[in-house]
Amino acid sequence: MFREVKYISNRRRNNSNDELVNEAIRFREVLVIGAEGEQLGILSRNDALNKAYDANLDLLCVAPNGNPPVCKILDYGRYRYEQQKKAKEAKKHQHVTQVKPLRLSPVIEQHDFDTKLRHASKWLEAGMKVKVDMRFRGRLITRLEVGRETMNQFIEELKDLGSVEKAPKLEGNTMSVVISPHKQQ
């Protein structure tokens, strides 16, 4: 009653990013770059792995499409940490533009129009885009010119704060326009 125990190497396995590391490298010959950045030349896969293991480091394929593929001897854990750190830093400096929706009616009262206008101007000053939708319900679809006039008046009131990115367009029974804020110095 012997139970078979598989020996699992303490070497790192292939990660989820599909990077070729250590035994996952299947090329016959590779161009090897040492830990200090020096070129060690073209070696067989086994020789390259042995050099990496002797230095207690890992072998990472940095250019699998090269002829021959290029592999580098490095500490893979440290490499992954630095890559994650760079990605986090890049994400921190990235700016995501938010689009705020607003719905108008073709027969909107003046007070409601002013309230929607205040909301849109506040969002444009904050640097957000505003998407204005106007839904034509029932018989109002026959009065497109009334809706277009209301939409143009709304755009005219906001021209100091933003410009029309996507002109008013009728899709089905909804007219839409996207207003983006002016670039700030």
N, CA and C of each residue as an Amber inpcrd file, in Angstrom:
protein
   555
   0.8280000  -1.1820000   0.0000000   0.0000000   0.0000000   0.0000000
   0.8710000   1.2440000   0.0000000   1.5430000   1.4070000  -1.0880000
   2.3590000   2.6070000  -1.2270000   1.5550000   3.6680000  -1.9490000
   1.6480000   4.8580000  -1.4330000   1.0010000   5.9790000  -2.0920000
   2.0420000   6.7280000  -2.8850000   1.7400000   6.9760000  -4.1310000
   2.7110000   7.6630000  -4.9760000   2.7080000   9.1480000  -4.6380000
   3.8810000   9.6710000  -4.3250000   4.0220000  11.0790000  -4.0050000
   4.8090000  11.7230000  -5.1310000   4.2120000  12.7370000  -5.7210000
   4.8990000  13.4310000  -6.8030000   5.8400000  14.4560000  -6.2140000
   7.0220000  14.5190000  -6.7680000   7.9970000  15.5120000  -6.3370000
   7.7070000  16.7950000  -7.0840000   7.4490000  17.8470000  -6.3230000
   7.1830000  19.1440000  -6.9260000   8.3860000  20.0250000  -6.6670000
   8.9580000  20.4920000  -7.7380000  10.1440000  21.3240000  -7.6350000
   9.8080000  22.6390000  -6.9360000  10.8000000  23.1650000  -6.2170000
  10.5790000  24.4450000  -5.5690000  10.7610000  25.5970000  -6.5500000
  11.0750000  25.2840000  -7.7860000  11.1890000  26.3130000  -8.8260000
   9.8000000  26.8270000  -9.1810000   9.7350000  28.0900000  -9.5320000
   8.4470000  28.7080000  -9.8310000   7.8850000  28.1600000 -11.1400000
   6.5880000  27.9780000 -11.1410000   5.8950000  27.4820000 -12.3340000
   5.3850000  28.6550000 -13.1580000   4.8280000  28.3130000 -14.3040000
   4.2940000  29.3190000 -15.2090000   3.1520000  30.0630000 -14.5190000
   3.1240000  31.3780000 -14.6360000   2.0930000  32.1640000 -13.9660000
   0.9020000  32.3950000 -14.8950000  -0.0670000  33.1320000 -14.4210000
  -1.3020000  33.3410000 -15.1800000  -1.1260000  34.3160000 -16.3390000
  -0.0200000  35.0530000 -16.3880000   0.1890000  36.0240000 -17.4700000
   0.7910000  35.3720000 -18.7100000   0.8910000  34.0580000 -18.7430000
   1.4400000  33.3140000 -19.8680000   2.8830000  33.6930000 -20.1700000
   3.6470000  34.0010000 -19.1390000   5.0670000  34.2530000 -19.3260000
   5.7830000  32.9100000 -19.2670000   6.7470000  32.7510000 -20.1350000
   7.5010000  31.5030000 -20.1700000   8.6300000  31.5890000 -19.1470000
   8.5510000  30.7400000 -18.1160000   9.5230000  30.7450000 -17.0330000
  10.0080000  29.3180000 -16.8180000  11.3170000  29.1590000 -16.6560000
  11.9590000  27.8920000 -16.3220000  11.4970000  26.7450000 -17.2080000
  10.8670000  25.7130000 -16.6400000  10.5040000  24.5180000 -17.4000000
   9.4300000  24.7680000 -18.4570000   8.7370000  25.8700000 -18.3840000
   7.7050000  26.1850000 -19.3800000   8.3260000  26.6080000 -20.7100000
   9.6070000  26.9280000 -20.7250000  10.3030000  27.2980000 -21.9520000
  10.5610000  26.0090000 -22.7350000  10.0660000  25.9390000 -23.9570000
  10.1640000  24.7110000 -24.7520000  11.0340000  24.8660000 -26.0010000
  11.8040000  25.9550000 -26.1010000  12.6410000  26.1500000 -27.2720000
  13.9050000  25.3010000 -27.1360000  14.4180000  24.8180000 -28.2610000
  15.6120000  23.9790000 -28.2370000  16.8460000  24.8000000 -27.8720000
  16.9880000  25.9680000 -28.5160000  18.1200000  26.8460000 -28.2510000
  17.6080000  28.2450000 -27.9700000  18.2680000  28.9380000 -27.0480000
  17.8700000  30.2880000 -26.6870000  19.1000000  31.1700000 -26.5480000
  18.9360000  32.4570000 -26.8150000  19.9870000  33.4380000 -26.5650000
  19.8280000  33.8550000 -25.1090000  20.8700000  33.6920000 -24.3160000
  20.7720000  33.9140000 -22.8720000  21.4690000  35.2130000 -22.4810000
  20.7730000  35.9980000 -21.6640000  21.3410000  37.2090000 -21.0840000
  21.5030000  36.9420000 -19.5950000  22.6810000  37.2150000 -19.0710000
  22.9830000  36.9200000 -17.6820000  22.2940000  37.8570000 -16.7090000
  22.5100000  37.5850000 -15.4200000  21.8730000  38.3660000 -14.3630000
  22.3770000  39.8040000 -14.3360000  23.6070000  40.0230000 -14.7760000
  24.1930000  41.3700000 -14.7690000  23.9720000  42.1050000 -16.0950000
  23.2810000  41.4730000 -17.0460000  23.0040000  42.0930000 -18.3320000
  23.9780000  41.6870000 -19.4270000  24.9400000  40.8230000 -19.1290000
  25.9140000  40.3960000 -20.1370000  25.3200000  39.2680000 -20.9780000
  25.7300000  39.1950000 -22.2340000  25.2510000  38.1300000 -23.1150000
  26.1000000  36.8830000 -22.8970000  25.4140000  35.7920000 -22.6590000
  26.1020000  34.5180000 -22.4700000  26.1260000  33.7010000 -23.7600000
  25.4450000  34.1790000 -24.7870000  25.4420000  33.5070000 -26.0840000
  24.2570000  32.5750000 -26.2560000  24.2930000  31.8270000 -27.3480000
  23.2150000  30.8880000 -27.6570000  23.5250000  29.5710000 -26.9470000
  22.6060000  29.1450000 -26.1030000  22.7730000  27.9100000 -25.3340000
  21.5620000  27.0190000 -25.5520000  21.7490000  25.7400000 -25.2660000
  20.5930000  24.8430000 -25.3060000  19.7110000  25.1700000 -24.1060000
  18.4820000  24.7250000 -24.1760000  17.5220000  25.0050000 -23.1030000
  18.0250000  24.4690000 -21.7680000  18.5220000  23.2530000 -21.7620000
  18.9890000  22.6310000 -20.5160000  20.1950000  23.3660000 -19.9380000
  21.1430000  23.7750000 -20.7970000  22.3040000  24.5170000 -20.3090000
  21.8760000  25.8560000 -19.7070000  20.9310000  26.5240000 -20.3590000
  20.4490000  27.8170000 -19.8630000  19.7620000  27.6430000 -18.5100000
  18.9360000  26.5910000 -18.3790000  18.2720000  26.3250000 -17.1010000
  19.2840000  26.0060000 -16.0100000  20.3040000  25.2270000 -16.3670000
  21.3330000  24.8910000 -15.3730000  22.0880000  26.1270000 -14.9090000
  22.4050000  27.0320000 -15.8380000  23.0900000  28.2760000 -15.4480000
  22.2140000  29.0970000 -14.4970000  20.9220000  29.1570000 -14.7880000
  20.0020000  29.9100000 -13.9330000  19.9010000  29.2650000 -12.5560000
  19.7700000  27.9310000 -12.5250000  19.6530000  27.2220000 -11.2460000
  20.9320000  27.3270000 -10.4320000  22.0930000  27.3100000 -11.1040000
  23.3680000  27.4360000 -10.3930000  23.4760000  28.7880000  -9.7000000
  22.9100000  29.8230000 -10.3280000  22.9330000  31.1620000  -9.7360000
  21.7650000  31.3540000  -8.7690000  20.9620000  30.2950000  -8.5600000
  19.7790000  30.3290000  -7.7030000  18.7770000  31.3890000  -8.1780000
  18.6390000  31.4880000  -9.5070000  17.7230000  32.4290000 -10.1320000
  16.8220000  31.6810000 -11.1060000  16.0220000  32.4130000 -11.8440000
  15.0820000  31.8230000 -12.7960000  15.4270000  32.2540000 -14.2130000
  14.8980000  31.5010000 -15.1770000  15.0860000  31.8010000 -16.5840000
  13.7460000  32.2790000 -17.1350000  13.7090000  33.5120000 -17.6410000
  12.4810000  34.1040000 -18.1700000  12.6690000  34.3950000 -19.6490000
  11.7220000  33.9630000 -20.4640000  11.7690000  34.2320000 -21.9000000
  11.1840000  35.6220000 -22.1330000  12.0450000  36.5800000 -22.4980000
  11.6040000  37.9670000 -22.6780000  11.2060000  38.2670000 -24.1120000
  11.7110000  37.5000000 -25.0760000  11.3550000  37.7080000 -26.4870000
  11.1660000  36.3510000 -27.1530000   9.9810000  35.7410000 -26.9930000
   9.7600000  34.4110000 -27.5540000   9.7030000  34.3950000 -29.0800000
   9.4560000  35.5310000 -29.7110000   9.3460000  35.5820000 -31.1710000
  10.6760000  35.8410000 -31.8500000  11.7290000  36.0690000 -31.0690000
  13.0370000  36.3340000 -31.6480000  13.6110000  35.0910000 -32.3120000
  14.6680000  35.2870000 -33.0860000  15.3130000  34.1500000 -33.7270000
  16.7940000  34.1910000 -33.3830000  17.2930000  33.4830000 -32.4500000
  16.6120000  32.5740000 -31.5200000  15.8880000  33.3550000 -30.4260000
  14.9560000  32.7040000 -29.7040000  14.2520000  33.3680000 -28.6070000
  15.2400000  33.8570000 -27.5470000  14.9290000  34.9980000 -26.9360000
  15.8290000  35.5940000 -25.9500000  15.3040000  35.3070000 -24.5520000
  16.1910000  34.7860000 -23.7000000  15.8360000  34.4960000 -22.3140000
  16.8030000  35.2290000 -21.3980000  16.3110000  35.5880000 -20.2260000
  17.1180000  36.3340000 -19.2780000  17.1300000  35.6140000 -17.9380000
  18.3090000  35.6100000 -17.3090000  18.4290000  35.0200000 -15.9830000
  18.1610000  36.1290000 -14.9730000  17.1400000  35.9180000 -14.1230000
  16.7720000  36.9270000 -13.1380000  15.9890000  36.2990000 -11.9950000
  15.7360000  37.0890000 -10.9620000  14.8990000  36.6490000  -9.8500000
  13.4570000  36.9380000 -10.2540000  12.7050000  35.8990000 -10.5740000
  11.3680000  36.0660000 -11.1370000  10.4020000  36.7110000 -10.1450000
  10.5130000  36.3770000  -8.8760000   9.6400000  36.9750000  -7.8650000
   9.8270000  38.4740000  -7.8010000  11.0560000  38.9230000  -7.8360000
  11.3490000  40.3600000  -7.8060000  10.8620000  41.0300000  -9.0940000
  11.0540000  40.3490000 -10.2220000  10.6090000  40.8590000 -11.5170000
   9.0910000  41.0790000 -11.5200000   8.3400000  40.0900000 -11.0340000
   6.8810000  40.2070000 -10.9680000   6.4520000  41.3440000 -10.0600000
   7.1410000  41.4810000  -8.9260000   6.8330000  42.5570000  -7.9780000
   7.0190000  43.9230000  -8.6390000   8.1220000  44.0880000  -9.3600000
   8.3890000  45.3640000 -10.0220000   7.3710000  45.6460000 -11.1240000
   6.9610000  44.6010000 -11.8490000   5.9530000  44.7790000 -12.9000000
   4.6200000  45.2180000 -12.2980000   4.2210000  44.6070000 -11.1840000
   2.9760000  44.9770000 -10.5260000   3.0460000  46.4120000  -9.9960000
   4.2130000  46.7790000  -9.4880000   4.4060000  48.1260000  -8.9590000
   4.2810000  49.1590000 -10.0850000   4.8830000  48.8690000 -11.2500000
   4.7880000  49.7740000 -12.3990000   3.3440000  49.8990000 -12.8710000
   2.6220000  48.7660000 -12.9280000   1.2330000  48.7890000 -13.3770000
   0.3690000  49.6050000 -12.4190000   0.6190000  49.4640000 -11.1270000
  -0.1430000  50.2090000 -10.1180000   0.1280000  51.7090000 -10.2550000
   1.3780000  52.0630000 -10.4910000   1.7550000  53.4690000 -10.6530000
   1.1170000  54.0560000 -11.9140000   1.1070000  53.2770000 -13.0060000
   0.5000000  53.7460000 -14.2560000  -1.0080000  53.9360000 -14.0790000
  -1.6310000  53.0330000 -13.3280000  -3.0710000  53.1210000 -13.1010000
  -3.4060000  54.3430000 -12.2520000  -2.4950000  54.7070000 -11.3500000
  -2.7190000  55.8500000 -10.4730000  -2.7640000  57.1520000 -11.2660000
  -1.9440000  57.2410000 -12.3160000  -1.8670000  58.4660000 -13.1140000
  -2.8600000  58.5010000 -14.2670000  -3.6220000  57.4400000 -14.4110000
  -4.5750000  57.3550000 -15.5090000  -5.8640000  58.0870000 -15.1210000
  -6.4330000  58.8330000 -16.0590000  -7.6470000  59.6010000 -15.7880000
  -8.8050000  58.9840000 -16.5610000  -9.8530000  58.6110000 -15.8480000
 -11.0300000  58.0210000 -16.4740000 -12.1090000  59.0960000 -16.5680000
 -12.5770000  59.3450000 -17.7710000 -13.6130000  60.3440000 -17.9820000
 -14.9660000  59.7160000 -17.7060000 -15.7360000  60.3920000 -16.8900000
 -17.0480000  59.8780000 -16.5300000 -18.0990000  60.5740000 -17.3770000
 -19.0930000  59.8260000 -17.8310000 -20.1840000  60.3830000 -18.6210000
 -21.4430000  60.3710000 -17.7580000 -21.9950000  61.5560000 -17.5240000
 -23.1990000  61.6740000 -16.6990000 -24.4200000  61.7860000 -17.6090000
 -25.4540000  60.9810000 -17.3630000 -26.6570000  61.0430000 -18.1980000
 -27.6470000  62.1000000 -17.7040000 -28.3620000  62.6570000 -18.6330000
 -29.3730000  63.6540000 -18.3160000 -30.5180000  63.4460000 -19.3020000
 -31.7500000  63.5020000 -18.8340000 -32.8850000  63.2800000 -19.7310000
 -33.7760000  64.5240000 -19.7730000 -34.0370000  64.9700000 -20.9720000
 -34.9340000  66.1050000 -21.2040000 -36.2070000  65.6170000 -21.8800000
 -37.1950000  66.4690000 -21.8540000 -38.4390000  66.2010000 -22.5620000
 -38.6340000  67.3250000 -23.5830000 -39.2530000  67.0590000 -24.7190000
 -39.4400000  68.1290000 -25.7070000 -40.3240000  69.2610000 -25.1730000
 -41.2480000  68.9520000 -24.2770000 -42.1530000  69.9720000 -23.7350000
 -41.8270000  70.1880000 -22.2540000 -40.5880000  70.5590000 -21.9660000
 -40.1370000  70.7380000 -20.5960000 -40.4560000  72.1570000 -20.1260000
 -40.8200000  72.2870000 -18.8720000 -41.1070000  73.6140000 -18.3070000
 -39.7990000  74.3520000 -18.0430000 -39.8480000  75.6630000 -17.9300000
 -38.6450000  76.4890000 -17.7960000 -37.8760000  76.1730000 -16.5170000
 -38.5920000  75.9780000 -15.3890000 -37.9080000  75.6960000 -14.1240000
 -37.1550000  74.3630000 -14.1990000 -37.7980000  73.3460000 -14.7640000
 -37.1490000  72.0380000 -14.9160000 -35.9360000  72.1530000 -15.8420000
 -36.0950000  72.9290000 -16.9000000 -34.9950000  73.1580000 -17.8520000
 -33.7970000  73.7910000 -17.1410000 -34.0750000  74.8030000 -16.2990000
 -33.0040000  75.4820000 -15.5610000 -32.3210000  74.5440000 -14.5710000
 -33.1000000  73.6920000 -13.9170000 -32.5280000  72.7300000 -12.9700000
 -31.5940000  71.7610000 -13.6890000 -32.0320000  71.2290000 -14.8120000
 -31.1930000  70.3120000 -15.5960000 -29.9460000  71.0340000 -16.0950000
 -30.0960000  72.2900000 -16.4490000 -28.9790000  73.0990000 -16.9200000
 -27.9400000  73.2930000 -15.8140000 -28.4210000  73.5390000 -14.5830000
 -27.5000000  73.6880000 -13.4380000 -26.7240000  72.4090000 -13.1880000
 -27.4200000  71.2660000 -13.2420000 -26.7410000  69.9730000 -13.0500000
 -25.6720000  69.7630000 -14.1220000 -26.0370000  70.0050000 -15.3700000
 -25.0970000  69.7890000 -16.4780000 -23.8910000  70.7080000 -16.3530000
 -24.1110000  71.9790000 -15.9840000 -22.9840000  72.9140000 -15.8620000
 -22.0730000  72.5160000 -14.7050000 -22.6400000  72.0180000 -13.6160000
 -21.8370000  71.5660000 -12.4800000 -20.9510000  70.3810000 -12.9000000
 -21.5210000  69.4620000 -13.6570000 -20.7460000  68.2900000 -14.0970000
 -19.6650000  68.6880000 -15.1000000 -19.9770000  69.6040000 -15.9990000
 -18.9790000  70.0420000 -16.9760000 -17.8270000  70.7720000 -16.2900000
 -18.1350000  71.5700000 -15.2720000 -17.0730000  72.2530000 -14.5280000
 -16.1930000  71.2550000 -13.7760000 -16.7730000  70.1250000 -13.3670000
 -16.0180000  69.0840000 -12.6700000 -15.2100000  68.2300000 -13.6470000
 -15.3500000  68.4830000 -14.9550000 -14.5610000  67.7600000 -15.9480000
 -15.2290000  66.5050000 -16.4840000 -16.5090000  66.3330000 -16.2220000
 -17.2280000  65.1520000 -16.7150000 -17.9450000  65.4770000 -18.0220000
 -18.1630000  64.4410000 -18.8030000 -18.9650000  64.6060000 -20.0180000
 -20.4300000  64.4580000 -19.6390000 -21.3020000  65.0670000 -20.4260000
 -22.7420000  64.9930000 -20.1770000 -23.4100000  64.4510000 -21.4390000
 -24.2070000  63.3950000 -21.2560000 -24.9780000  62.8430000 -22.3690000
 -26.4340000  63.2140000 -22.1300000 -26.9650000  64.0010000 -23.0340000
 -28.3360000  64.4790000 -22.9080000 -29.2200000  63.6660000 -23.8450000
 -30.2330000  63.0240000 -23.2660000 -31.1990000  62.2440000 -24.0390000
 -32.5420000  62.9470000 -23.9940000 -33.2270000  62.9390000 -25.1330000
 -34.5780000  63.4840000 -25.1880000 -35.4590000  62.4100000 -25.8070000
 -36.3920000  61.9250000 -25.0170000 -37.2660000  60.8500000 -25.4940000
 -38.5840000  61.4400000 -25.9880000 -38.9510000  61.0370000 -27.2000000
 -40.2210000  61.4570000 -27.7870000 -41.2220000  60.3360000 -27.5550000
 -42.2360000  60.6280000 -26.7280000 -43.2120000  59.6000000 -26.3740000
 -44.5480000  59.9060000 -27.0420000 -45.1830000  58.8670000 -27.5210000
 -46.5140000  59.0050000 -28.1180000 -46.5020000  59.8840000 -29.3540000
 -47.4110000  60.8710000 -29.3710000 -47.5650000  61.7380000 -30.5360000
 -46.4600000  62.7840000 -30.6590000 -45.6280000  62.9420000 -29.6360000
 -44.5430000  63.9310000 -29.7040000 -43.5500000  63.6230000 -30.8120000
 -43.4970000  62.3610000 -31.2880000 -42.5620000  61.9880000 -32.3540000
 -42.8770000  62.7610000 -33.6330000 -44.1270000  63.2510000 -33.7530000
 -44.4780000  64.0400000 -34.9370000 -44.0090000  65.4840000 -34.8040000
 -43.5460000  65.8960000 -33.6080000 -43.1150000  67.2710000 -33.3600000
 -41.6100000  67.3120000 -33.0970000 -40.8330000  66.7490000 -33.9940000
 -39.3790000  66.7040000 -33.8290000 -38.7530000  68.0930000 -33.7650000
 -39.3370000  69.0590000 -34.4830000 -38.7550000  70.4030000 -34.5020000
 -38.8240000  71.0670000 -33.1290000 -39.8480000  70.7490000 -32.3230000
 -39.9550000  71.3000000 -30.9680000 -38.8240000  70.7350000 -30.1010000
 -38.5930000  69.4360000 -30.2070000 -37.5230000  68.7910000 -29.4520000
 -36.1520000  69.2820000 -29.8860000 -35.9440000  69.4460000 -31.1860000
 -34.6600000  69.9210000 -31.7030000 -34.3880000  71.3530000 -31.2260000
 -35.4430000  72.1620000 -31.1710000 -35.3060000  73.5360000 -30.7000000
 -34.9140000  73.5540000 -29.2130000 -35.5460000  72.7010000 -28.4030000
 -35.2130000  72.6100000 -26.9700000 -33.7760000  72.1330000 -26.7850000
 -33.3780000  71.1430000 -27.5670000 -32.0200000  70.6030000 -27.4780000
 -30.9930000  71.6620000 -27.8790000 -31.2600000  72.3860000 -28.9490000
 -30.3320000  73.4360000 -29.3890000 -30.2300000  74.5580000 -28.3540000
 -31.3360000  74.8840000 -27.6900000 -31.3170000  75.9060000 -26.6450000
 -30.4530000  75.4270000 -25.4670000 -30.5630000  74.1460000 -25.1220000
 -29.7750000  73.5690000 -24.0230000 -28.2830000  73.6220000 -24.3710000
 -27.9470000  73.2640000 -25.6050000 -26.5510000  73.2960000 -26.0630000
 -26.0300000  74.7340000 -26.0630000 -26.8630000  75.6580000 -26.5020000
 -26.4700000  77.0730000 -26.5660000 -26.1640000  77.6200000 -25.1700000
 -26.9570000  77.2230000 -24.1770000 -26.7450000  77.6880000 -22.7980000
 -25.4280000  77.1470000 -22.2260000 -24.9810000  75.9780000 -22.6900000
 -23.7720000  75.3370000 -22.1520000 -22.5230000  75.5790000 -22.9980000
 -22.6050000  76.4050000 -24.0420000 -21.4600000  76.5440000 -24.9490000
 -20.2410000  77.1700000 -24.2730000 -20.4470000  77.9260000 -23.1700000
 -19.3060000  78.5100000 -22.4470000 -18.5150000  77.4400000 -21.6940000
 -19.2060000  76.4030000 -21.2420000 -18.5600000  75.3700000 -20.4150000
 -18.1010000  74.1490000 -21.1990000 -18.7710000  73.8510000 -22.3100000
 -18.4110000  72.6510000 -23.0530000 -18.7750000  72.7600000 -24.5170000
 -18.2740000  71.8060000 -25.2720000 -18.5630000  71.7820000 -26.7040000
 -19.2310000  70.4600000 -27.0520000 -19.9490000  70.4670000 -28.1490000
 -20.6750000  69.2750000 -28.5860000 -19.6740000  68.2880000 -29.1770000
 -19.6040000  67.1160000 -28.5660000 -18.7020000  66.0760000 -29.0530000
 -19.3980000  65.2390000 -30.1150000 -20.6660000  64.9470000 -29.8620000
 -21.4590000  64.1570000 -30.8010000 -22.7460000  64.9320000 -31.0450000
 -22.9640000  65.3510000 -32.2660000 -24.1070000  66.2040000 -32.6160000
 -25.4270000  65.5080000 -32.2810000 -26.4950000  66.3090000 -32.0740000
 -27.8050000  65.7050000 -31.7760000 -28.2430000  64.7740000 -32.9020000
 -28.5840000  63.5540000 -32.5120000 -28.9350000  62.5490000 -33.5050000
 -30.1490000  61.7770000 -33.0050000 -31.0850000  61.5460000 -33.8900000
 -32.2950000  60.8150000 -33.5370000 -32.0820000  59.3320000 -33.8190000
 -32.2010000  58.5120000 -32.7780000 -32.1050000  57.0550000 -32.9140000
 -33.3800000  56.4690000 -32.3340000 -34.2310000  55.9610000 -33.2000000
 -35.5160000  55.4500000 -32.7370000 -36.3760000  56.6060000 -32.2820000
 -36.7950000  56.5860000 -31.0140000 -37.5990000  57.6960000 -30.4940000
 -36.8070000  58.5450000 -29.4980000 -35.4730000  58.4320000 -29.5190000
 -34.6180000  59.1790000 -28.5960000 -33.6000000  60.0060000 -29.3640000
 -33.5190000  61.2920000 -29.0150000 -32.5070000  62.1660000 -29.5970000
 -31.4060000  62.3230000 -28.5480000 -30.1520000  62.1270000 -28.9540000
 -29.0440000  62.1780000 -28.0040000 -27.9690000  63.1350000 -28.4800000
 -27.2680000  63.7370000 -27.4980000 -26.1200000  64.5910000 -27.7650000
 -25.1310000  64.3890000 -26.6160000 -23.8330000  64.4200000 -26.9360000
 -22.7950000  64.3180000 -25.9210000 -22.0400000  65.6390000 -25.8810000
 -21.9500000  66.2230000 -24.6850000 -21.2630000  67.4910000 -24.4950000
 -20.0360000  67.2300000 -23.6190000 -18.8610000  67.6180000 -24.1210000
 -17.6400000  67.4130000 -23.3390000 -17.1140000  68.7650000 -22.8570000
 -16.4730000  68.7790000 -21.6930000 -15.9750000  70.0460000 -21.1610000
 -14.8120000  70.5760000 -22.0070000 -14.6290000  71.9070000 -21.9750000
 -13.4920000  72.5020000 -22.6640000 -12.2130000  72.0730000 -21.9550000
 -11.1340000  71.9910000 -22.7030000  -9.8410000  71.6510000 -22.1130000
  -9.4260000  72.7480000 -21.1440000  -8.9550000  72.3180000 -19.9590000
  -8.5400000  73.2920000 -18.9630000  -7.0430000  73.4410000 -18.9700000
  -6.5580000  74.6680000 -18.8380000  -5.1160000  74.9190000 -18.8610000
  -4.5160000  74.6040000 -17.5060000
